[in-house]
Each structure stands twice: as structure tokens, then as C-alpha cells.
């Protein structure tokens, strides 16, 4: 009997314990979606890193997506000789008429007993016959040369042109592991630099971590004035929309005690006078949603920490400070 009781208790624990595990309320800035702009790379996936090997595409952006150019089927190259109908004689009527006339004159002469040298006698007739043979042979040789020349020209036109490209060495930053708050960020191995790669210093890594905490704190407090100095106008518009939707439902999102656990620099580049840096970040926090009326937690937990991994893109003007430009999910 006691065995059955223990089995019943064990079954109850199996059912109850998973329900006690903390679940994310997606109360953080961005609400677990992908939005913003990455300049000319908005439609491209960020370079994979140890923290975020994959990334979901940006769902909302004011940057127009570039459509791939339509592929036009190319016709096979043809030589001028192949494009003309008929054979060699049809393409060269003068030579064919000349040869036909001479052969016809010779045949007529043979029919009337004069051979190819009709109307001439003795040595003169033989000389004329030899001249006719030489002329016919020369024309035949010329025809063979023309045919071979056209065949060689068509073969060279059909041969593909080979392109030679020298592989340029790509500089790869040395990896720097980050665990906690004291060490620098981990630099990813795949760095795309379409124009120029700005130098990312330890001060920049500190700025990225500071923006992660400041943006989450300002969003949690509904402080739009502070968010205006931390994010682009596009991201500020998305945050305003999310906060307004929560207010209409009588809710507020709270994100507290944010701690960066690990971060990787995915890529950094310059474009249009601006510098961009995309960073994958795994961070822990207290993530919950509560009612404005009575302060009761309706989603998430204000006691148990949860983790999230997101890819943030920052931008700055040369010599300016970094601000948030996009958030992507993994």
C-alpha cells in the first residue's frame, strides 16, 4: 500500500515540477520579435557566432528589401557563318558561278571533241588546259582555306572566357571569450566587410552591454524620453507601439536585474557615413508582466530568472555614440 502511495507522489511531482519552471513573458524590449534596420544588410542573415549560430530574419523594417535581379536566359553564341542559310556555295555566289562557268566551258569543249582547250591547237591548247586546271585547283584551295577559317572562328567564339580572381586574405580577429561582465566580447570568426570594418574597441563592447541594460530599463519604465536617446527613431516607434498596446490592456512589462552572460561580435561595417555593429547576446533577467490595477503578475516571474538570446545591431555616426538600430531573434 505504501508503495502505491509513493508512486502517486512521484507522479504528482513529475506533473507539478515542470509547471514551476520559470517561463519568459517576452516583456523585454522588442517583445521577442524582430524589428529595425541593418542598413544595406537588413535583408541578410548576420554572420553566425558561438552565441547565436542562426538568426531569424527581421520581420518589421522601414528599409526596403532589395529584390534579386531577374535572370535572363542567354542564347548560345553562333558564328556569322552558321547564322546564314545554305552551304558554302550558297554563301559565296561569285566563286560558285565562276567555277561553274569554267567547268561548264570545259565540258562543252569535251563534248565537241576539243577537250578543255577547245579552239586552241597543239602546245597552246595544252597550256590553256593546264592553266584551267591550275585556276580550278587554286579556287578549290581558296575555298578550303575559307571553310577552315570560318570553322576556326566559330570554335573560338563558342569557347568560354575564363576569369581569374585572386583570393584576397581576410583578416579574422582573435576570439575573446566573455563570461560575465568583466571580460571583453567574443569576436565571431565570420566577419563581413563590404566597405570597411571599423575598429571595435573594449570601450565599444562596454557601450553595447550598457545599451542592453539601459534600453531594457527605460522600456520597463515606459520612459520614451530616455529611449529617444538610446535607439533610432524607427526602434523608438516600435517601442511606443508596444507600450501603448500594453497600456490599453491595463498591463505593463517589467524587465529587471539584466545581466549579460555571453556576447559575440557577429560583424561590423561602414556604410553611408555610418558605422554598424551586430552583436549576439545571451542575457538573464527577471522578465514578467503585471496588471496596472493591482500589480499582480500575470505572466512570467518576478522571482526566478530567465534567459534570452538576441542579436542586436547598433549604429553610430563617425565619432558619435552607439544607439540601437535593430533586434533579431534566434
Order of alpha helices (4+ residues) and beta strands (2+ residues): alpha-beta-alpha-alpha-alpha-alpha-beta-alpha-alpha-alpha-beta-beta-beta-beta-beta
